[in-house]
Amino acid sequence: MFLNADVDITNELLEQCVAEATQRGLDAASPLSKSGGYNKPLPSFASLLVEFSPLRNITPEVIFRKKTLFGGALLIKSEVFFNMSGWDERFFVWFEDSDLTKRLHVQGAQVGWLHYQVGHKGGASFTGISHARRSAIFFSVAFYLS
């Protein structure tokens, strides 16, 4: 399991997540974030266009069926992770979970969301960095992925 320091999860909840993923035969899975910020479509030209334009007001995200797993609380079978060469180091922040999820789908892995929620503070890595700098980093990585 990959777990960010700002994710609130108990040992019992972790065991429940592992049990559900095993029972469902998932190769990789994430619990839901209580903040709801990780129900994003897998990035594509179309999904990024909708998310960052006025189209977001008239286009529901549900049209994008594949969702990015929550990298802050990600269960993944070690053999699956190592067979796909792990995280891509070109993504030092943001979208590394999108990239990994996309590669899982391409390989035909069983990917899913668990029926449990975890707390997530979010943004802890960027305390003290200006909004302009965060935006520059975000968009340079976002368009590399699409």
C-alpha positions in Angstrom: 0.0 0.0 0.0 1.1 3.5 -0.8 -0.1 5.9 1.8 0.4 9.7 2.0 1.2 11.2 5.4 -1.9 13.4 5.3 -4.3 10.4 4.9 -6.2 9.3 8.0 -6.7 5.5 8.0 -6.8 3.0 10.9 -5.3 -0.4 10.9 -8.8 -1.9 11.0 -9.9 0.1 7.9 -6.7 -0.9 6.1 -7.5 -4.6 6.8 -11.0 -4.1 5.5 -9.7 -2.5 2.3 -7.3 -5.4 1.7 -10.1 -7.9 2.4 -12.5 -6.2 -0.1 -9.8 -5.9 -2.8 -8.9 -9.5 -2.4 -12.5 -10.7 -2.4 -13.2 -8.7 -5.6 -10.0 -10.0 -7.3 -8.6 -6.5 -7.8 -5.0 -5.9 -8.8 -5.1 -2.3 -7.7 -7.7 -0.3 -5.7 -8.2 2.8 -3.6 -10.7 3.7 -0.9 -12.8 6.8 -1.5 -11.6 10.1 -0.1 -14.0 11.8 2.3 -13.2 15.1 0.6 -14.4 13.7 -2.7 -11.5 15.2 -4.7 -10.3 11.9 -6.2 -13.2 11.0 -8.4 -11.5 12.5 -11.4 -11.6 11.1 -14.9 -8.5 9.5 -16.3 -6.8 12.4 -18.1 -7.3 12.7 -21.8 -7.5 15.6 -24.1 -11.3 15.6 -23.8 -11.4 15.3 -20.0 -8.8 18.1 -19.5 -10.7 20.3 -21.9 -13.9 19.8 -20.0 -12.3 20.3 -16.6 -10.4 23.5 -17.4 -12.9 25.3 -19.6 -16.5 26.5 -19.4 -17.6 23.1 -20.7 -17.3 21.9 -17.0 -20.5 23.7 -16.3 -22.5 21.7 -18.9 -20.6 18.4 -19.1 -21.0 15.9 -16.3 -17.8 14.0 -15.3 -19.8 10.8 -15.4 -19.4 10.6 -19.2 -15.7 9.7 -18.5 -16.0 6.1 -17.3 -12.4 5.4 -16.2 -11.4 7.2 -13.1 -7.9 7.9 -11.6 -7.2 5.8 -8.5 -6.3 7.8 -5.4 -2.5 7.6 -5.2 -2.5 8.9 -1.6 -4.1 5.6 -0.5 -3.4 3.0 -3.2 -3.4 -0.8 -2.7 -1.6 -2.6 -5.5 -0.3 -6.1 -5.8 3.5 -6.0 -5.6 3.9 -8.3 -8.6 1.7 -6.0 -10.7 3.5 -2.9 -9.5 7.0 -4.3 -10.3 6.0 -5.9 -13.6 4.9 -2.4 -14.8 8.1 -0.8 -13.5 6.4 1.1 -10.7 5.9 4.8 -10.6 7.1 6.9 -13.6 9.6 9.3 -12.1 8.8 11.9 -14.7 5.7 12.6 -12.6 7.2 14.0 -9.4 3.9 15.4 -8.2 0.3 15.3 -9.5 -0.8 12.9 -12.1 1.5 10.1 -11.0 -1.6 8.2 -9.9 -3.3 9.0 -13.3 -0.3 7.7 -15.2 -0.2 4.5 -13.1 -4.0 4.0 -13.4 -3.7 4.5 -17.2 -0.9 1.9 -17.4 -2.9 -0.5 -15.3 -5.9 -0.2 -17.7 -3.6 -0.7 -20.7 -2.2 -3.9 -19.2 -5.7 -5.2 -18.5 -5.4 -5.2 -14.7 -8.5 -5.4 -12.5 -8.8 -1.9 -11.1 -11.5 -0.6 -8.7 -12.7 1.7 -5.9 -13.3 0.3 -2.5 -16.5 0.9 -0.5 -14.6 2.6 2.4 -13.7 6.3 2.9 -10.5 7.8 4.3 -9.8 11.3 5.5 -7.4 13.3 3.4 -6.1 16.7 4.3 -4.7 17.4 0.8 -2.2 19.8 -0.4 0.2 19.3 2.5 3.2 19.1 0.2 2.5 22.5 -1.1 2.1 24.6 2.0 4.0 27.9 1.4 4.2 27.6 -2.4 2.4 30.4 -4.3 -0.7 29.7 -6.3 1.0 30.8 -9.5 3.9 28.3 -9.0 1.5 25.5 -8.2 -0.5 26.3 -11.3 2.6 26.3 -13.5 3.7 22.9 -12.1 0.2 21.5 -12.5 -0.3 22.5 -16.1 3.2 21.5 -17.2 2.5 17.9 -15.9 -1.2 17.8 -17.0 -0.5 18.5 -20.6 2.5 16.1 -20.7 0.2 13.3 -19.7 -2.6 14.0 -22.2 
